[in-house]
Amino acid sequence: MEVPEPDAAGDDAMDSFLEKFQSQPYHGGFHEDQWEEEFEKVPLFMKKAPSEIDPNENPDLACLQSIIFDEERSPEEQAKTYKDEGNDYFKEKDYKKAVISYTEGLKKKCIDPDLNAVLYTNRAAAQYYLGNFRSALNDVTAARKLKPCHLKAIVRGALCHLELKNFAEAVNWCDEGLQIDAREKKLLEMRAKADKLKRTEQRDIRKAKLKEKEQQNQNEALLQAIKARNIRLISEVAGQDEDSDSEGLEHTQSDFIAAFHEDSRFIDHLMVMFGETPSWDLERKYCPDNLEVYFEDEAGTELYRVPPKSTLLHVLQHPRYFVKALTPAFLVCVGTSAFCRNYLQGRKLHQVK
């Protein structure tokens, strides 16, 4: 067996290179005090790529990017590259950038319907996690036009309908998906949830309609009772300030009596309301025996004093009393107070008999 002799010329070249390497400093190497930072700039060893690639700071990375996104490649290759980039962003939960990448892939208008369907479906997933449920639904609808049996698109579409509270549509999408795969766990669970929510929604709608009907019947009965008692109603003035009725009152206090029967007397309610001195009555003058009750006419220029022993119905049937906004209102004040005298001054006063 013939053994090749060593190449003397090659050895001489290697010796020359080593001598030159030892005698001349190497340029472009890592610095000892910051080698870790410089090592991180090498694309192969980067732990995370920068969000924006500056060719001046990262020339190697910019070069690789230009190769990856080469416009001379076919639309299918470019679309797949953007799809992979979007998937990487999606794994990092950077859903906004994932949407941008998938959108760029769709802009390439490749002729592969399966790839476009995946781009639409993946973008829908990113939109879903961003809370853009309608945009996500539009994307899965577009994906199904390209690939009607795309199960992932159907699952994500059903999820979107659930979030949008379109429970009946969610059930329909689940049924369509189960025709493709009858044992798909996500669809089975989602359908059960959507169907339950749909039934609850339908029940609530029936209850609301029934309650509305009952309220309508009560209102009609109330209006009939008001007409039968010859009580006059006026509508609330549009744009009137809600606090206008309390302007100028001594303590700006108001009370609403829900259970004031038409046969009840004013004095009976005054005894309950002012049986104990209110916290705001520092002078302790609001006692039932000191109080006077008044109502204004429709124009608000004349006052009518109500006898404490009068019933509510008796006053409501007075020819000058008008119920505003279906709520009878009265003014209660201390008859001997300076406030009451000032309030009554200049107004025409009548006594209800």
C-alpha positions as CSV (number, residue, x, y, z in Angstrom):
1,M,0.0,0.0,0.0
2,E,1.4,3.3,-1.0
3,V,1.4,6.0,1.7
4,P,1.2,9.6,0.4
5,E,4.0,11.9,1.3
6,P,3.3,15.0,3.3
7,D,2.7,18.1,1.3
8,A,5.7,20.3,2.1
9,A,4.1,23.4,0.4
10,G,1.0,23.1,2.5
11,D,3.0,22.9,5.7
12,D,4.9,26.0,4.7
13,A,1.7,27.9,4.1
14,M,0.3,26.9,7.4
15,D,3.4,27.9,9.3
16,S,3.4,31.2,7.5
17,F,-0.2,31.8,8.5
18,L,0.4,31.0,12.1
19,E,3.5,33.2,12.3
20,K,1.5,36.1,10.8
21,F,-1.5,35.4,13.2
22,Q,0.9,35.6,16.2
23,S,2.8,38.7,15.0
24,Q,-0.1,40.8,13.9
25,P,-3.2,41.7,16.0
26,Y,-6.6,40.2,15.0
27,H,-9.2,42.8,14.0
28,G,-12.9,42.2,14.4
29,G,-12.8,39.9,17.4
30,F,-14.8,40.2,20.7
31,H,-13.5,42.5,23.4
32,E,-12.7,40.8,26.6
33,D,-14.8,43.1,28.8
34,Q,-18.0,43.0,26.7
35,W,-17.8,39.8,24.8
36,E,-21.3,38.7,26.0
37,E,-23.0,41.8,24.6
38,E,-21.1,41.4,21.3
39,F,-21.9,37.7,21.2
40,E,-25.6,38.5,21.5
41,K,-25.4,40.5,18.3
42,V,-24.5,37.4,16.2
43,P,-27.8,36.3,14.6
44,L,-27.1,32.6,15.3
45,F,-26.7,33.2,19.0
46,M,-29.4,35.9,19.6
47,K,-31.8,35.0,22.3
48,K,-34.4,37.3,20.9
49,A,-34.5,39.3,17.7
50,P,-34.9,43.1,18.0
51,S,-38.3,44.5,17.2
52,E,-36.8,46.9,14.6
53,I,-33.7,45.9,12.7
54,D,-31.2,48.7,12.1
55,P,-28.8,47.8,9.3
56,N,-26.1,50.0,10.9
57,E,-26.3,48.2,14.3
58,N,-27.2,44.7,13.0
59,P,-25.8,44.4,9.4
60,D,-25.7,40.6,9.5
61,L,-29.3,40.4,10.7
62,A,-30.4,42.9,8.1
63,C,-28.7,40.8,5.4
64,L,-30.5,37.7,6.6
65,Q,-33.8,39.5,6.6
66,S,-33.4,40.7,3.0
67,I,-32.7,37.1,2.0
68,I,-35.8,35.8,3.8
69,F,-38.1,38.5,2.5
70,D,-36.7,38.5,-1.0
71,E,-39.3,40.0,-3.3
72,E,-38.0,37.9,-6.2
73,R,-39.3,34.7,-4.6
74,S,-42.7,33.3,-5.5
75,P,-45.8,34.7,-3.8
76,E,-46.3,31.3,-2.1
77,E,-42.8,31.3,-0.6
78,Q,-43.2,34.8,0.6
79,A,-46.7,34.1,2.1
80,K,-45.3,31.0,3.9
81,T,-42.4,33.1,5.3
82,Y,-44.9,35.7,6.7
83,K,-47.0,32.8,8.1
84,D,-44.0,31.4,9.9
85,E,-43.1,34.8,11.3
86,G,-46.7,35.3,12.5
87,N,-46.6,32.0,14.2
88,D,-43.4,32.9,16.0
89,Y,-45.0,36.2,17.2
90,F,-48.1,34.3,18.2
91,K,-46.1,31.9,20.4
92,E,-44.5,34.9,22.1
93,K,-48.1,36.3,22.6
94,D,-47.3,39.3,20.6
95,Y,-50.7,39.2,18.9
96,K,-50.5,42.6,17.3
97,K,-47.3,41.8,15.3
98,A,-48.8,38.4,14.5
99,V,-51.8,40.1,12.9
100,I,-49.4,42.3,10.9
101,S,-47.4,39.3,9.6
102,Y,-50.4,37.3,8.6
103,T,-51.8,40.3,6.9
104,E,-48.6,40.7,4.9
105,G,-48.8,37.1,3.9
106,L,-52.4,37.6,2.6
107,K,-51.2,40.6,0.6
108,K,-49.0,38.4,-1.5
109,K,-52.2,37.0,-3.1
110,C,-50.7,33.5,-3.6
111,I,-52.9,31.0,-5.5
112,D,-52.7,28.3,-2.8
113,P,-56.2,28.3,-1.1
114,D,-55.0,26.1,1.8
115,L,-52.2,28.5,2.7
116,N,-54.5,31.5,2.5
117,A,-57.1,29.7,4.6
118,V,-54.4,29.1,7.2
119,L,-53.4,32.7,7.1
120,Y,-57.0,33.8,7.7
121,T,-57.5,31.3,10.5
122,N,-54.3,32.2,12.2
123,R,-55.0,35.9,12.0
124,A,-58.5,35.2,13.4
125,A,-56.8,33.5,16.4
126,A,-54.6,36.6,17.0
127,Q,-57.6,38.9,16.6
128,Y,-59.5,36.8,19.1
129,Y,-56.9,37.2,21.8
130,L,-56.8,40.9,21.1
131,G,-60.5,41.0,21.8
132,N,-61.4,41.9,18.2
133,F,-64.1,39.2,18.0
134,R,-65.9,40.6,14.9
135,S,-62.7,40.9,12.9
136,A,-61.8,37.4,14.0
137,L,-65.2,36.2,12.8
138,N,-64.8,37.9,9.4
139,D,-61.4,36.1,9.0
140,V,-62.7,32.6,9.8
141,T,-65.7,33.2,7.5
142,A,-63.2,34.1,4.7
143,A,-61.2,31.0,5.6
144,R,-64.2,28.8,5.2
145,K,-65.0,30.2,1.8
146,L,-61.6,28.9,0.7
147,K,-61.8,25.7,2.7
148,P,-65.3,24.9,3.9
149,C,-64.2,21.9,6.0
150,H,-61.4,23.8,7.9
151,L,-62.1,22.5,11.4
152,K,-59.9,25.1,13.2
153,A,-61.8,27.9,11.4
154,I,-65.1,26.5,12.5
155,V,-63.9,26.1,16.2
156,R,-62.7,29.7,16.3
157,G,-65.8,31.0,14.6
158,A,-68.0,29.3,17.2
159,L,-65.8,30.8,19.9
160,C,-66.3,34.3,18.4
161,H,-70.1,33.8,18.3
162,L,-70.0,32.8,22.0
163,E,-68.1,36.0,22.9
164,L,-70.5,38.1,20.8
165,K,-73.4,36.4,22.6
166,N,-74.7,35.0,19.3
167,F,-75.6,31.7,21.0
168,A,-77.9,30.3,18.3
169,E,-75.1,30.9,15.7
170,A,-72.5,29.3,17.9
171,V,-74.7,26.2,18.1
172,N,-75.0,26.2,14.3
173,W,-71.3,26.5,13.8
174,C,-70.7,23.7,16.3
175,D,-73.2,21.4,14.5
176,E,-71.4,22.1,11.2
177,G,-68.1,21.2,12.7
178,L,-69.5,18.0,14.3
179,Q,-70.6,16.8,10.9
180,I,-66.9,16.8,10.0
181,D,-65.7,15.3,13.3
182,A,-68.5,14.0,15.6
183,R,-66.0,13.5,18.4
184,E,-64.3,16.9,18.4
185,K,-64.1,17.6,22.2
186,K,-63.9,21.4,21.9
187,L,-67.0,21.5,19.7
188,L,-69.0,19.2,21.9
189,E,-68.2,21.2,25.0
190,M,-68.8,24.5,23.3
191,R,-72.2,23.4,21.8
192,A,-73.4,22.3,25.3
193,K,-72.4,25.7,26.7
194,A,-73.9,27.7,23.8
195,D,-77.1,25.7,23.9
196,K,-77.5,26.3,27.6
197,L,-76.9,30.0,27.2
198,K,-79.3,30.2,24.3
199,R,-82.1,28.6,26.4
200,T,-81.3,31.0,29.3
201,E,-81.4,34.0,26.9
202,Q,-84.8,32.8,25.4
203,R,-86.2,32.4,28.9
204,D,-85.0,35.8,29.9
205,I,-86.6,37.3,26.8
206,R,-89.9,35.6,27.6
207,K,-89.8,36.9,31.2
208,A,-89.0,40.4,30.0
209,K,-91.9,40.4,27.6
210,L,-94.2,39.1,30.2
211,K,-93.1,41.7,32.7
212,E,-93.5,44.4,30.1
213,K,-97.0,43.2,29.4
214,E,-97.9,43.1,33.1
215,Q,-96.5,46.7,33.5
216,Q,-98.5,47.8,30.5
217,N,-101.7,46.3,32.0
218,Q,-101.0,48.0,35.4
219,N,-100.4,51.4,33.7
220,E,-103.6,51.0,31.7
221,A,-105.5,50.1,34.9
222,L,-103.9,53.1,36.7
223,L,-104.9,55.5,34.0
224,Q,-108.5,54.2,34.0
225,A,-108.6,54.6,37.8
226,I,-107.2,58.2,37.5
227,K,-109.8,59.0,34.8
228,A,-112.6,57.5,36.9
229,R,-111.6,59.7,39.8
230,N,-111.4,62.9,37.7
231,I,-107.8,63.5,38.5
232,R,-105.9,65.8,36.1
233,L,-102.5,64.8,34.7
234,I,-99.8,66.9,33.1
235,S,-96.6,65.7,31.4
236,E,-93.2,66.7,32.8
237,V,-91.7,69.7,31.1
238,A,-89.0,68.6,28.7
239,G,-85.5,69.6,29.8
240,Q,-86.6,70.6,33.3
241,D,-83.9,70.3,35.9
242,E,-84.5,67.4,38.2
243,D,-83.5,69.5,41.2
244,S,-85.7,72.5,40.3
245,D,-88.5,71.4,42.6
246,S,-86.2,71.7,45.6
247,E,-84.8,75.1,44.8
248,G,-85.6,77.7,47.4
249,L,-86.6,75.2,50.1
250,E,-85.4,75.7,53.6
251,H,-83.6,72.4,54.0
252,T,-83.8,71.1,50.4
253,Q,-85.1,67.8,51.8
254,S,-87.5,65.5,50.0
255,D,-89.2,62.3,50.8
256,F,-91.0,59.8,48.6
257,I,-93.9,57.9,50.1
258,A,-94.6,54.7,48.0
259,A,-97.5,53.5,50.0
260,F,-99.8,56.5,50.3
261,H,-103.3,55.1,49.9
262,E,-105.8,57.5,48.4
263,D,-108.0,57.2,51.6
264,S,-105.0,58.0,53.9
265,R,-104.9,61.4,55.7
266,F,-101.9,63.7,55.4
267,I,-101.6,64.0,59.2
268,D,-101.1,60.2,59.5
269,H,-98.1,60.3,57.3
270,L,-96.7,63.5,58.9
271,M,-96.9,61.7,62.3
272,V,-94.7,58.9,60.9
273,M,-92.3,61.1,59.0
274,F,-91.8,63.6,61.8
275,G,-92.6,61.5,64.9
276,E,-88.8,61.7,65.7
277,T,-86.9,64.9,65.0
278,P,-84.9,64.6,61.7
279,S,-81.1,64.9,62.0
280,W,-81.1,68.0,59.8
281,D,-83.7,69.8,62.0
282,L,-81.2,71.5,64.4
283,E,-83.9,73.9,65.7
284,R,-86.3,71.0,66.4
285,K,-89.2,72.9,64.9
286,Y,-90.4,70.2,62.4
287,C,-93.1,68.7,64.6
288,P,-96.4,67.4,63.1
289,D,-98.4,70.1,65.0
290,N,-96.3,72.9,63.5
291,L,-96.4,71.8,59.9
292,E,-98.4,73.1,57.0
293,V,-99.0,71.4,53.7
294,Y,-99.3,73.2,50.3
295,F,-99.5,72.5,46.6
296,E,-99.0,74.8,43.6
297,D,-101.3,75.3,40.7
298,E,-100.3,74.3,37.2
299,A,-98.7,77.7,36.6
300,G,-96.8,77.7,39.9
301,T,-98.1,81.1,40.9
302,E,-100.8,80.3,43.4
303,L,-100.6,78.1,46.5
304,Y,-103.3,76.0,48.1
305,R,-103.1,75.0,51.8
306,V,-104.2,71.5,52.5
307,P,-106.0,70.6,55.8
308,P,-103.9,67.9,57.6
309,K,-107.0,65.7,58.0
310,S,-107.7,65.7,54.3
311,T,-107.3,62.5,52.4
312,L,-105.0,62.2,49.4
313,L,-107.9,61.5,47.0
314,H,-109.8,64.6,48.2
315,V,-106.9,66.8,47.4
316,L,-106.1,65.1,44.1
317,Q,-109.7,65.7,42.9
318,H,-109.3,69.4,43.6
319,P,-110.0,71.3,40.4
320,R,-106.7,73.2,40.6
321,Y,-104.5,70.2,41.4
322,F,-102.5,68.6,38.6
323,V,-100.4,65.5,38.9
324,K,-97.0,66.0,37.2
325,A,-95.2,63.0,35.7
326,L,-97.6,60.6,37.5
327,T,-96.2,61.7,40.9
328,P,-98.2,63.9,43.3
329,A,-96.0,66.5,45.1
330,F,-96.6,68.7,48.1
331,L,-94.7,71.3,50.0
332,V,-94.3,70.9,53.8
333,C,-93.0,73.7,56.0
334,V,-93.2,75.1,59.5
335,G,-96.1,77.6,59.4
336,T,-94.6,80.0,61.9
337,S,-91.0,80.1,60.4
338,A,-89.5,83.1,58.7
339,F,-88.8,80.9,55.7
340,C,-92.5,80.0,55.3
341,R,-93.6,83.7,55.5
342,N,-91.0,84.7,52.9
343,Y,-91.9,81.8,50.6
344,L,-95.6,82.7,50.8
345,Q,-95.0,86.4,50.4
346,G,-96.3,87.8,47.1
347,R,-98.2,84.6,46.2
348,K,-102.0,84.2,46.1
349,L,-103.0,81.8,48.8
350,H,-106.1,79.6,48.9
351,Q,-107.5,77.2,51.5
352,V,-108.6,73.8,50.4
353,K,-112.0,73.0,51.8
